[in-house]
Amino acid sequence: MPAEYNALNRYKYMWIYVMFDLPTNTKQQRKNATLFRKTLIQDGFSMLQYSVYIRHCASFANTNVHIRRIKNAVPPEGVVSVLCITDRQFGDTYTFIGSKSTAPPPAPAQLELF
């Protein structure tokens, strides 16, 4: 096998999941949580769910760069978890969306005149 082909086989695409639970009780905590979210978005992350963001990385080395950025942006309070998976594993992800996004409003009470 040519050396170039082996190099391409070792090249791994990765996905980074960032999951966090940050306190928002005080004004400063809300500011820290908002700043953390904005930092993730500026670094190329997309929101998957409210406290779950994902980003595609071209290599393991690129993944480590973004993990260091996340580590430097973590607020003083709260929990931030980072999960790295390969592109192949990401392809096995299932996403289910419910058919009903919100409950219907309650029926209004009828007024009886007689």
N, CA, C and O of each residue as an XYZ file, in Angstrom:
456
protein
N       0.831     -1.183      0.000
C       0.000      0.000      0.000
C       0.880      1.252      0.000
O       1.889      1.299      0.704
N       0.504      2.265     -0.784
C       1.284      3.503     -0.775
C       1.200      4.200      0.578
O       0.214      4.055      1.301
N       2.242      4.958      0.914
C       2.299      5.652      2.212
C       1.189      6.687      2.342
O       0.665      6.899      3.435
N       0.821      7.342      1.218
C      -0.233      8.370      1.285
C      -1.574      7.760      1.698
O      -2.340      8.378      2.437
N      -1.852      6.539      1.214
C      -3.111      5.880      1.542
C      -3.180      5.557      3.034
O      -4.220      5.748      3.665
N      -2.076      5.070      3.597
C      -2.045      4.777      5.029
C      -2.226      6.040      5.853
O      -2.877      6.011      6.898
N      -1.654      7.154      5.394
C      -1.805      8.410      6.124
C      -3.265      8.841      6.146
O      -3.748      9.345      7.160
N      -3.974      8.647      5.032
C      -5.385      9.018      5.000
C      -6.212      8.120      5.916
O      -7.188      8.581      6.507
N      -5.843      6.857      6.043
C      -6.568      5.952      6.927
C      -6.410      6.345      8.392
O      -7.325      6.134      9.188
N      -5.280      6.905      8.752
C      -5.056      7.307     10.148
C      -5.710      8.645     10.474
O      -5.826      9.013     11.644
N      -6.134      9.363      9.458
C      -6.733     10.683      9.641
C      -8.156     10.492     10.144
O      -9.015     10.014      9.402
N      -8.410     10.852     11.373
C      -9.717     10.617     11.987
C     -10.493     11.923     12.112
O      -9.980     12.925     12.609
N     -11.731     11.889     11.653
C     -12.641     13.008     11.874
C     -13.317     12.787     13.216
O     -13.690     11.663     13.551
N     -13.474     13.851     13.979
C     -14.027     13.734     15.323
C     -15.198     14.705     15.501
O     -15.303     15.710     14.798
N     -16.052     14.388     16.430
C     -17.129     15.266     16.876
C     -16.937     15.507     18.364
O     -16.629     14.584     19.119
N     -17.119     16.744     18.775
C     -17.034     17.101     20.190
C     -18.434     17.448     20.680
O     -19.120     18.287     20.096
N     -18.843     16.799     21.745
C     -20.084     17.147     22.443
C     -19.690     17.889     23.710
O     -18.859     17.400     24.476
N     -20.271     19.059     23.946
C     -20.062     19.795     25.195
C     -21.410     19.846     25.915
O     -22.386     20.383     25.391
N     -21.445     19.284     27.111
C     -22.666     19.237     27.911
C     -22.389     19.970     29.212
O     -21.375     19.722     29.865
N     -23.277     20.861     29.588
C     -23.002     21.648     30.783
C     -24.256     21.916     31.583
O     -25.373     21.942     31.066
N     -24.021     22.112     32.865
C     -25.061     22.485     33.821
C     -24.481     23.638     34.625
O     -23.693     23.430     35.548
N     -24.874     24.844     34.270
C     -24.329     26.040     34.911
C     -25.407     26.715     35.738
O     -26.549     26.814     35.292
N     -25.068     27.182     36.940
C     -26.065     27.863     37.780
C     -26.449     29.215     37.174
O     -25.630     29.890     36.550
N     -27.711     29.591     37.375
C     -28.212     30.878     36.865
C     -29.052     31.589     37.919
O     -30.020     32.272     37.585
N     -28.687     31.430     39.191
C     -29.471     32.028     40.274
C     -29.205     33.519     40.435
O     -30.129     34.283     40.716
N     -27.974     33.936     40.264
C     -27.630     35.350     40.437
C     -27.360     35.992     39.079
O     -27.207     35.303     38.070
N     -27.305     37.301     39.072
C     -27.031     38.030     37.836
C     -25.650     37.657     37.275
O     -25.496     37.490     36.065
N     -24.658     37.527     38.146
C     -23.305     37.169     37.711
C     -23.263     35.754     37.140
O     -22.568     35.510     36.153
N     -23.992     34.824     37.743
C     -24.032     33.452     37.234
C     -24.687     33.404     35.853
O     -24.227     32.677     34.972
N     -25.768     34.182     35.663
C     -26.415     34.233     34.350
C     -25.472     34.816     33.306
O     -25.428     34.351     32.167
N     -24.721     35.837     33.702
C     -23.752     36.460     32.798
C     -22.659     35.461     32.413
O     -22.274     35.379     31.247
N     -22.159     34.702     33.392
C     -21.132     33.699     33.125
C     -21.646     32.603     32.186
O     -20.936     32.176     31.275
N     -22.881     32.152     32.414
C     -23.464     31.107     31.567
C     -23.650     31.603     30.139
O     -23.368     30.877     29.186
N     -24.122     32.829     29.989
C     -24.299     33.414     28.655
C     -22.972     33.582     27.947
O     -22.858     33.296     26.756
N     -21.979     34.039     28.665
C     -20.650     34.204     28.075
C     -20.080     32.857     27.626
O     -19.454     32.772     26.569
N     -20.291     31.813     28.414
C     -19.808     30.485     28.048
C     -20.483     30.009     26.760
O     -19.816     29.490     25.865
N     -21.797     30.183     26.665
C     -22.524     29.788     25.448
C     -22.025     30.565     24.234
O     -21.811     29.991     23.167
N     -21.842     31.867     24.402
C     -21.356     32.698     23.296
C     -19.952     32.282     22.867
O     -19.630     32.308     21.679
N     -19.120     31.899     23.828
C     -17.769     31.429     23.514
C     -17.827     30.159     22.681
O     -17.069     30.006     21.723
N     -18.723     29.250     23.040
C     -18.871     28.019     22.264
C     -19.302     28.322     20.829
O     -18.768     27.746     19.881
N     -20.258     29.218     20.675
C     -20.753     29.566     19.340
C     -19.655     30.235     18.510
O     -19.509     29.944     17.323
N     -18.889     31.122     19.128
C     -17.789     31.779     18.422
C     -16.709     30.782     18.009
O     -15.982     31.019     17.044
N     -16.601     29.675     18.732
C     -15.600     28.654     18.412
C     -16.143     27.624     17.417
O     -15.481     26.622     17.147
N     -17.323     27.857     16.879
C     -17.863     26.995     15.829
C     -18.792     25.897     16.295
O     -19.121     25.003     15.515
N     -19.223     25.937     17.536
C     -20.147     24.932     18.047
C     -21.574     25.298     17.665
O     -21.908     26.473     17.511
N     -22.413     24.271     17.514
C     -23.832     24.455     17.229
C     -24.638     23.841     18.362
O     -24.248     22.824     18.935
N     -25.756     24.463     18.679
C     -26.586     23.966     19.761
C     -27.381     22.750     19.284
O     -28.131     22.836     18.311
N     -27.216     21.631     19.964
C     -27.986     20.421     19.690
C     -29.228     20.405     20.569
O     -30.331     20.123     20.102
N     -29.036     20.711     21.842
C     -30.108     20.922     22.806
C     -29.687     22.112     23.647
O     -28.599     22.652     23.445
N     -30.522     22.534     24.587
C     -30.236     23.776     25.299
C     -28.860     23.793     25.962
O     -28.160     24.801     25.869
N     -28.461     22.745     26.607
C     -27.159     22.713     27.269
C     -26.220     21.686     26.645
O     -25.313     21.183     27.308
N     -26.439     21.381     25.381
C     -25.592     20.442     24.643
C     -25.215     21.083     23.312
O     -26.079     21.420     22.503
N     -23.916     21.246     23.099
C     -23.406     21.834     21.869
C     -22.465     20.837     21.196
O     -21.794     20.056     21.871
N     -22.417     20.866     19.851
C     -21.544     19.946     19.121
C     -20.709     20.705     18.097
O     -21.069     21.794     17.649
N     -19.572     20.088     17.742
C     -18.690     20.670     16.726
C     -17.941     19.548     16.029
O     -17.507     18.585     16.661
N     -17.794     19.686     14.719
C     -17.016     18.734     13.921
C     -15.567     19.203     13.881
O     -15.302     20.394     13.719
N     -14.630     18.269     14.027
C     -13.202     18.581     13.952
C     -12.556     17.674     12.908
O     -12.929     16.510     12.765
N     -11.593     18.218     12.189
C     -10.958     17.491     11.094
C      -9.942     16.461     11.555
O      -9.584     15.567     10.789
N      -9.473     16.567     12.785
C      -8.466     15.616     13.259
C      -8.463     15.586     14.785
O      -9.100     16.407     15.445
N      -7.730     14.619     15.322
C      -7.603     14.516     16.771
C      -6.850     15.725     17.333
O      -7.179     16.219     18.411
N      -5.841     16.195     16.600
C      -5.080     17.378     17.047
C      -5.983     18.610     17.103
O      -5.888     19.409     18.035
N      -6.847     18.764     16.119
C      -7.787     19.891     16.101
C      -8.780     19.777     17.252
O      -9.189     20.783     17.832
N      -9.163     18.553     17.575
C     -10.066     18.310     18.699
C      -9.441     18.802     20.002
O     -10.112     19.435     20.816
N      -8.163     18.511     20.195
C      -7.474     18.937     21.416
C      -7.398     20.452     21.534
O      -7.462     20.988     22.640
N      -7.261     21.150     20.412
C      -7.245     22.624     20.428
C      -8.556     23.148     20.995
O      -8.556     24.039     21.845
N      -9.673     22.598     20.528
C     -10.984     23.071     20.987
C     -11.266     22.668     22.431
O     -11.929     23.403     23.162
N     -10.773     21.523     22.838
C     -10.946     21.116     24.239
C     -10.209     22.078     25.169
O     -10.729     22.433     26.227
N      -9.014     22.497     24.786
C      -8.278     23.481     25.600
C      -9.034     24.804     25.675
O      -9.064     25.441     26.728
N      -9.643     25.219     24.573
C     -10.424     26.464     24.575
C     -11.614     26.351     25.513
O     -11.925     27.289     26.247
N     -12.279     25.200     25.491
C     -13.417     24.980     26.392
C     -12.948     25.035     27.835
O     -13.579     25.677     28.675
N     -11.846     24.364     28.120
C     -11.311     24.327     29.491
C     -11.017     25.737     29.997
O     -11.259     26.038     31.166
N     -10.496     26.604     29.126
C     -10.183     27.978     29.522
C     -11.428     28.849     29.684
O     -11.374     29.885     30.347
N     -12.544     28.442     29.086
C     -13.764     29.245     29.131
C     -14.740     28.806     30.218
O     -15.767     29.456     30.415
N     -14.445     27.727     30.923
C     -15.373     27.206     31.940
C     -15.564     28.241     33.049
O     -14.588     28.742     33.607
N     -16.831     28.563     33.372
C     -17.103     29.510     34.456
C     -16.651     28.951     35.810
O     -16.409     27.751     35.937
N     -16.536     29.821     36.818
C     -16.088     29.375     38.144
C     -17.032     28.361     38.798
O     -16.596     27.545     39.609
N     -18.317     28.409     38.452
C     -19.286     27.486     39.048
C     -19.946     26.666     37.947
O     -20.064     27.120     36.809
N     -20.370     25.466     38.291
C     -21.080     24.627     37.334
C     -20.246     23.444     36.891
O     -19.103     23.272     37.315
N     -20.836     22.631     36.031
C     -20.196     21.421     35.536
C     -20.213     21.444     34.011
O     -21.249     21.703     33.401
N     -19.059     21.172     33.398
C     -18.951     21.086     31.946
C     -18.304     19.750     31.619
O     -17.226     19.437     32.126
N     -18.961     18.956     30.768
C     -18.425     17.665     30.337
C     -18.191     17.714     28.836
O     -18.980     18.298     28.092
N     -17.093     17.092     28.396
C     -16.752     17.043     26.979
C     -16.658     15.578     26.573
O     -15.977     14.784     27.222
N     -17.348     15.235     25.495
C     -17.334     13.880     24.968
C     -16.862     13.954     23.523
O     -17.406     14.723     22.731
N     -15.849     13.156     23.175
C     -15.326     13.120     21.807
C     -15.656     11.769     21.191
O     -15.395     10.725     21.787
N     -16.232     11.796     19.993
C     -16.545     10.561     19.290
C     -16.062     10.685     17.851
O     -15.885     11.790     17.339
N     -15.852      9.553     17.209
C     -15.406      9.569     15.822
C     -16.576      9.884     14.904
O     -17.738      9.814     15.307
N     -16.254     10.230     13.678
C     -17.283     10.519     12.684
C     -18.150      9.283     12.445
O     -19.357      9.398     12.232
N     -17.541      8.121     12.482
C     -18.279      6.864     12.292
C     -19.287      6.664     13.419
O     -20.426      6.276     13.159
N     -18.892      6.919     14.657
C     -19.803      6.791     15.788
C     -20.917      7.822     15.703
O     -22.068      7.532     16.032
N     -20.570      9.039     15.256
C     -21.587     10.086     15.116
C     -22.636      9.673     14.087
O     -23.812     10.012     14.221
N     -22.208      8.944     13.064
C     -23.135      8.469     12.041
C     -24.167      7.504     12.582
O     -25.217      7.321     11.966
N     -23.896      6.885     13.716
C     -24.841      5.951     14.336
C     -25.772      6.639     15.327
O     -26.498      5.961     16.054
N     -25.768      7.963     15.373
C     -26.613      8.717     16.289
C     -28.063      8.716     15.790
O     -28.320      8.905     14.601
N     -28.982      8.506     16.692
C     -30.405      8.576     16.381
C     -30.987      9.806     17.063
O     -30.710     10.066     18.234
N     -31.787     10.551     16.332
C     -32.473     11.709     16.890
C     -33.966     11.543     16.638
O     -34.394     11.356     15.500
N     -34.732     11.611     17.679
C     -36.176     11.473     17.572
C     -36.827     12.783     17.972
O     -36.478     13.380     18.991
N     -37.762     13.215     17.171
C     -38.474     14.464     17.441
C     -39.948     14.129     17.587
O     -40.543     13.509     16.705
N     -40.529     14.537     18.693
C     -41.938     14.261     18.940
C     -42.833     14.963     17.943
O     -42.467     16.008     17.404
N     -43.994     14.403     17.695
C     -44.911     14.996     16.736
C     -45.645     16.203     17.311
O     -46.170     17.034     16.569
N     -45.677     16.289     18.627
C     -46.368     17.405     19.266
C     -45.350     18.191     20.083
O     -44.813     17.672     21.062
N     -45.076     19.440     19.693
C     -44.047     20.202     20.384
C     -44.571     20.924     21.625
O     -43.831     21.109     22.591
N     -45.832     21.331     21.605
C     -46.391     22.003     22.780
C     -47.798     21.474     23.044
O     -48.479     21.000     22.135
N     -48.207     21.561     24.271
C     -49.558     21.141     24.629
C     -50.560     22.178     24.134
O     -50.266     23.374     24.145
N     -51.730     21.739     23.704
C     -52.733     22.713     23.266
C     -53.229     23.527     24.452
O     -53.226     23.046     25.585
N     -53.651     24.753     24.194
C     -54.165     25.569     25.302
C     -55.465     24.974     25.832
O     -56.214     24.347     25.082
N     -55.734     25.167     27.115
C     -56.973     24.618     27.683
C     -58.195     25.286     27.042
O     -58.161     26.459     26.671
N     -59.248     24.522     26.928
C     -60.481     25.053     26.349
C     -61.064     26.103     27.289
O     -61.058     25.920     28.506
N     -61.563     27.192     26.733
C     -62.131     28.239     27.584
C     -63.442     27.758     28.243
O     -64.189     26.966     27.669
N     -63.686     28.247     29.423
C     -64.938     27.907     30.121
C     -66.085     28.654     29.443
O     -65.988     29.847     29.158
N     -67.168     27.927     29.192
C     -68.313     28.548     28.560
C     -69.180     29.249     29.595
O     -69.320     28.801     30.733
N     -69.740     30.335     29.171
C     -70.623     31.112     30.035
C     -72.061     30.730     29.745
O     -72.507     30.831     28.602
N     -72.803     30.287     30.769
C     -74.200     29.939     30.586
C     -75.069     31.081     31.105
O     -74.911     31.549     32.232
N     -75.977     31.507     30.259
C     -76.862     32.607     30.641
C     -78.177     32.125     31.227
O     -78.817     32.870     31.970
N     -78.595     30.931     30.927
C     -79.883     30.471     31.406
C     -79.754     29.375     32.372
O     -80.760     28.872     32.873
